[in-house]
Amino acid sequence: MDPITVDIVDRQLPRRRAPAGRVLLLFLAGASVALFLWVRGLAPFVAWQVARDHQRCFGRKHLAARLYTNDAWEVHEWLESRGTPVPPLPRRAGSVEVVGVRYCPLADRIAAHVYYGGEGSLVSVFVLSGRARIGAGWAGESRGLQVRLIPSAGRTVSVVGESAADVEAVARAFRSSVARLTVPPMPANLSRSLSVGL
């Protein structure tokens, strides 16, 4: 057998630079994350999410609530017992009344979803976790549905439905609060001293 000879060449390997494609990919990934974080609180994006979930939940053969009730206080207590602070819920508004409640996953958050129904109209009330940039409120249309985003009791509440009248009636319940001032009767000795001085 013939011996094998190997020539060893001492040469320097070229330095590897990060390909421009990898740098571009990292930049695009960072820009996408920044864009998502910016868009997630915008009112039209939040409206799209809640309109989509309204259609998904009411589009099922059977309404999937965790609690079925027409008692708004019971819904309020159910949510509060699970750590979700909720503004006072109307039992009935317009032609709809409370039917049930559950939690629904949206694209970027979890929301308490309160179902309202009656006389052929369906309305959803979402109590949203997380921030939404809505200022004093937002009204518009998304996915063919009427949507209202309302700041209420430190939370963002969204009202969604097909009937503009029912959506507005339910939204009005979250916008208004009634404060009542009761003046106690004046003590007798104070009223006597006031009348003597006159």
ChimeraX attribute file (.defattr): number of C-alpha atoms within 10 A of each C-alpha:
attribute: neighborCount
match mode: 1-to-1
recipient: residues
	/A:1	3
	/A:2	4
	/A:3	5
	/A:4	5
	/A:5	6
	/A:6	6
	/A:7	5
	/A:8	6
	/A:9	6
	/A:10	6
	/A:11	6
	/A:12	6
	/A:13	6
	/A:14	6
	/A:15	6
	/A:16	6
	/A:17	6
	/A:18	8
	/A:19	8
	/A:20	9
	/A:21	9
	/A:22	10
	/A:23	11
	/A:24	11
	/A:25	11
	/A:26	12
	/A:27	11
	/A:28	12
	/A:29	12
	/A:30	11
	/A:31	12
	/A:32	12
	/A:33	11
	/A:34	11
	/A:35	11
	/A:36	11
	/A:37	12
	/A:38	11
	/A:39	15
	/A:40	19
	/A:41	16
	/A:42	14
	/A:43	21
	/A:44	19
	/A:45	15
	/A:46	26
	/A:47	25
	/A:48	18
	/A:49	19
	/A:50	29
	/A:51	24
	/A:52	17
	/A:53	21
	/A:54	23
	/A:55	15
	/A:56	11
	/A:57	17
	/A:58	15
	/A:59	10
	/A:60	9
	/A:61	7
	/A:62	8
	/A:63	15
	/A:64	14
	/A:65	17
	/A:66	11
	/A:67	14
	/A:68	16
	/A:69	16
	/A:70	17
	/A:71	16
	/A:72	20
	/A:73	14
	/A:74	16
	/A:75	24
	/A:76	19
	/A:77	14
	/A:78	16
	/A:79	20
	/A:80	12
	/A:81	10
	/A:82	8
	/A:83	9
	/A:84	17
	/A:85	17
	/A:86	20
	/A:87	15
	/A:88	15
	/A:89	19
	/A:90	20
	/A:91	17
	/A:92	19
	/A:93	20
	/A:94	14
	/A:95	19
	/A:96	22
	/A:97	23
	/A:98	24
	/A:99	23
	/A:100	22
	/A:101	27
	/A:102	18
	/A:103	15
	/A:104	19
	/A:105	13
	/A:106	15
	/A:107	14
	/A:108	14
	/A:109	14
	/A:110	15
	/A:111	22
	/A:112	20
	/A:113	26
	/A:114	25
	/A:115	26
	/A:116	25
	/A:117	20
	/A:118	14
	/A:119	8
	/A:120	8
	/A:121	16
	/A:122	21
	/A:123	29
	/A:124	26
	/A:125	27
	/A:126	25
	/A:127	26
	/A:128	23
	/A:129	16
	/A:130	13
	/A:131	13
	/A:132	21
	/A:133	18
	/A:134	18
	/A:135	10
	/A:136	9
	/A:137	17
	/A:138	16
	/A:139	17
	/A:140	14
	/A:141	17
	/A:142	18
	/A:143	13
	/A:144	10
	/A:145	22
	/A:146	22
	/A:147	31
	/A:148	24
	/A:149	29
	/A:150	23
	/A:151	19
	/A:152	19
	/A:153	13
	/A:154	9
	/A:155	18
	/A:156	21
	/A:157	26
	/A:158	29
	/A:159	28
	/A:160	31
	/A:161	25
	/A:162	16
	/A:163	17
	/A:164	15
	/A:165	14
	/A:166	23
	/A:167	27
	/A:168	19
	/A:169	18
	/A:170	27
	/A:171	22
	/A:172	14
	/A:173	15
	/A:174	19
	/A:175	13
	/A:176	9
	/A:177	10
	/A:178	5
	/A:179	6
	/A:180	6
	/A:181	6
	/A:182	6
	/A:183	6
	/A:184	6
	/A:185	7
	/A:186	9
	/A:187	8
	/A:188	9
	/A:189	8
	/A:190	9
	/A:191	11
	/A:192	11
	/A:193	10
	/A:194	10
	/A:195	8
	/A:196	7
	/A:197	6
	/A:198	5
